[in-house]
C-alpha cells in the first residue's frame, strides 16, 4: 500500500498540490544542516543504518528521542502500521532492545518477510477493525502505536477508533505524516472534514469535555493526556485521570 500511495502521490503532486514536496527531499550535503548538534539515540541509530531501508523526515528523530525515552530498555509492546522495507522495525528494535515486543502490519504480502525475529509482521489492512483486533489479541495490549501506513484519511480514522481503546494507559498513539491531510488524493484538503488534522482538533475538544459538557467523539476526556503536535506528526498520550479541580493555598490578601 505504501508503494502504491507513493506512486500516486508522485504522479499527481505537481498538478494537485500548491507545494511540490519532492523539493523537500534532502541530498547528502543538505542533510548535514538538518541533523541535531547533539543527536540522541534514535538519530544515531537512523543515520548509522546499514540494514533495510528506512525513510523518515529528519525532524521526527529528535521528537522520538524526546517522547520515547521513558520506554527505552523496558519490555515495551509496540505496533507499527506500515512496514514497507522493514528498516523502521529494525530501528525500533535497536532503540528498545531485545525484550520489546514489536509487531508490524502492512497490506503488501511481500512485507511478511522483512522482519527478523523476534519482531513480527502480519498482513492485512489498517482499515479492517477485525484484523487490527486480532493482531492486538495475538501480541498483547500495546504501549505504543505508530500509524505510518497509507496516510489516507479514512484509514487513519478507522485505525485510531479501533486501536485507541486497546492502547494501555500510559501509552502513546503516534500518527506520522499528518501533512497528507492537505492532499486531495488522500481524502484531504485544507480544513476538510474527516482528515487526521481535523480529528486532532476534535480530540482537543474531547480532552476538554468536562468544560463544554458535549459528547466526546473519538475518546473520553478521562483518558486523553497530552496531545503534542509537531510539524507533520502528533503524539497522543493515553492516561487515567481525574476530573480537574482547583484549590487555594496561602493567606487571603485584600487587593485594591
C-alpha positions in Angstrom: 0.0 0.0 0.0 2.8 2.4 0.8 4.4 1.8 -2.6 1.1 2.4 -4.4 0.3 5.6 -2.5 3.9 6.8 -3.2 3.4 6.2 -6.9 0.1 8.0 -7.0 1.4 10.9 -5.0 4.5 11.3 -7.2 2.2 11.3 -10.3 -0.2 13.9 -9.0 2.0 16.0 -6.8 3.0 18.7 -9.3 -0.6 19.2 -10.6 -2.7 18.9 -7.5 -0.6 20.5 -4.7 0.4 24.1 -4.1 3.7 22.8 -2.8 5.9 20.2 -4.6 7.2 18.1 -1.7 9.8 16.4 -4.0 11.8 19.6 -3.4 12.0 18.7 0.3 14.0 15.5 -0.4 17.5 16.1 1.0 20.8 15.2 -0.6 23.9 14.1 1.4 25.1 17.6 1.6 21.8 19.1 2.8 21.2 16.5 5.4 24.2 17.7 7.5 22.4 21.0 8.1 19.3 19.2 9.3 20.9 17.0 11.8 21.0 17.8 15.5 24.1 19.3 17.0 23.8 16.8 19.9 21.9 13.8 18.3 20.0 11.4 20.5 20.0 7.6 20.3 17.2 7.5 17.7 19.0 9.9 15.4 22.3 7.9 15.8 20.5 4.6 15.0 18.9 6.1 11.9 22.0 7.6 10.4 24.2 4.6 11.2 21.7 2.2 9.5 23.3 -0.2 7.1 20.4 -2.7 7.0 17.0 -2.5 5.5 15.9 0.8 4.0 14.2 3.3 6.4 12.8 6.6 5.4 11.9 9.3 7.9 11.5 13.1 7.9 14.6 14.1 9.8 12.8 16.3 12.3 10.9 13.3 13.6 14.1 11.8 15.0 14.6 14.2 17.9 10.8 14.0 18.6 11.1 10.3 19.1 14.1 10.7 21.3 12.1 13.1 23.4 8.8 11.2 23.8 10.1 7.6 23.7 13.0 7.9 26.2 10.8 6.7 29.2 10.1 3.5 27.3 13.6 2.6 26.3 15.2 -0.5 27.8 11.8 -1.8 29.1 9.7 -4.7 27.8 7.6 -2.4 25.8 4.9 -3.6 23.3 4.8 -1.7 20.0 2.5 -1.9 17.0 3.7 -0.2 13.8 1.2 0.4 11.0 3.1 0.4 7.7 6.2 -1.8 7.3 7.5 -1.0 3.8 11.1 -2.3 3.5 11.4 -3.1 7.2 14.0 -0.5 8.1 11.9 1.2 10.7 11.2 -2.0 12.5 14.9 -2.6 12.7 15.3 0.9 14.1 12.7 0.3 16.8 14.4 -3.0 17.7 17.8 -1.3 18.1 16.2 1.5 20.1 14.1 -0.5 22.5 16.2 -3.7 22.8 15.7 -7.4 22.8 12.9 -7.5 25.4 10.5 -5.4 23.4 7.5 -7.0 21.6 7.3 -5.4 18.1 4.7 -6.2 15.6 4.2 -4.5 12.2 1.2 -4.6 9.8 1.1 -3.9 6.1 -1.3 -4.6 3.2 1.6 -5.7 1.0 2.2 -9.5 1.3 5.8 -9.0 0.4 6.3 -7.2 3.7 5.8 -10.5 5.6 9.5 -11.3 5.0 11.1 -8.0 6.0 11.2 -8.5 9.8 13.8 -10.6 11.7 12.6 -12.5 14.8 11.6 -11.7 17.5 9.9 -8.8 15.5 6.9 -10.0 13.5 4.7 -8.8 10.6 1.1 -9.5 9.9 -0.5 -8.8 6.6 -3.8 -7.0 6.4 -5.5 -3.6 6.2 -5.3 -0.9 8.8 -8.9 -0.1 7.7 -10.1 -3.5 8.9 -11.1 -3.4 12.6 -11.4 -7.2 12.9 -7.9 -7.6 11.6 -6.5 -5.0 13.9 -8.2 -6.5 16.9 -6.8 -10.0 16.0 -3.3 -8.6 15.9 -3.6 -6.9 19.2 -5.0 -10.1 20.8 -2.0 -12.0 19.5 0.7 -9.5 20.5 -0.9 -8.2 23.7 -2.1 -4.7 24.5 0.3 -2.2 23.1 2.2 0.6 24.9 3.0 2.3 21.7 1.1 2.5 18.4 2.6 4.3 15.4 0.5 4.9 12.3 2.8 5.2 9.3 0.5 3.4 7.0 -1.4 4.5 4.0 -1.9 8.1 5.3 -5.4 8.0 3.8 -7.9 9.9 6.0 -10.5 7.2 6.5 -7.8 4.6 7.1 -6.2 6.7 9.8 -9.5 7.3 11.4 -10.6 3.7 11.5 -7.2 2.7 12.9 -7.5 5.2 15.7 -11.1 4.4 16.6 -10.3 0.7 16.7 -6.9 0.8 18.4 -7.2 3.7 20.9 -9.4 1.6 23.3 -6.9 -1.2 23.1 -3.9 1.0 24.0 -2.6 0.7 27.5 -3.0 3.6 29.9 0.3 5.4 30.0 0.9 4.6 26.3 1.3 6.8 23.2 -0.6 6.8 20.0 1.5 8.4 17.2 0.5 9.4 13.7 3.2 10.3 11.2 2.9 12.4 8.1 -0.3 14.2 9.1 0.5 16.8 6.4 -1.2 14.4 4.0 -4.4 15.7 5.5 -4.0 18.6 3.0 -3.6 16.3 -0.1 -6.8 15.8 -2.1 -5.8 12.4 -3.4 -5.5 11.1 0.2 -9.0 12.3 1.0 -7.6 15.6 2.3 -7.8 19.3 1.8 -7.4 22.4 3.8 -9.9 22.2 6.7 -11.6 19.3 5.0 -13.7 17.2 7.4 -12.6 13.7 8.2 -8.8 14.2 8.0 -6.3 13.4 10.7 -5.8 17.1 11.3 -9.5 17.7 11.9 -9.6 14.6 14.1 -6.8 16.1 16.2 -8.8 19.3 16.6 -11.8 17.2 17.7 -9.6 15.3 20.1 -8.7 18.6 21.8 -12.4 19.3 22.2 -12.8 15.7 23.6 -9.9 16.4 26.0 -11.8 19.3 27.4 -15.2 17.5 27.7 -15.5 18.4 31.3 -15.7 22.1 30.4 -18.2 22.1 27.5 -20.4 19.2 28.5 -20.9 17.9 25.0 -20.4 14.3 23.8 -16.9 13.3 23.2 -16.4 12.0 19.6 -13.1 10.0 19.5 -12.1 9.5 23.1 -13.3 10.2 26.6 -11.8 13.2 28.4 -10.7 11.0 31.3 -8.2 9.1 29.1 -6.7 11.9 27.0 -3.5 13.3 28.5 -1.2 15.4 26.4 -1.8 16.0 22.7 1.5 17.1 21.3 1.5 18.3 17.7 4.8 18.8 15.8 5.1 19.5 12.1 3.6 16.5 10.4 3.4 14.3 13.5 1.2 14.1 16.5 1.7 12.3 19.8 -1.4 11.5 21.9 -0.9 10.3 25.4 -3.4 7.9 27.0 -4.0 8.2 30.7 -6.4 7.6 33.5 -7.1 11.0 35.0 -9.5 12.5 37.5 -11.8 15.4 36.7 -9.8 18.6 37.0 -10.3 20.7 40.1 -8.6 23.8 41.6 -7.6 24.5 45.2 -6.4 27.6 47.1 -3.4 27.8 49.4 -1.8 30.6 51.2 -3.3 33.6 53.1 -6.1 35.8 52.0 -4.9 39.2 50.9 -7.0 42.3 50.1 -6.4 43.5 46.6 -7.3 47.1 45.8 
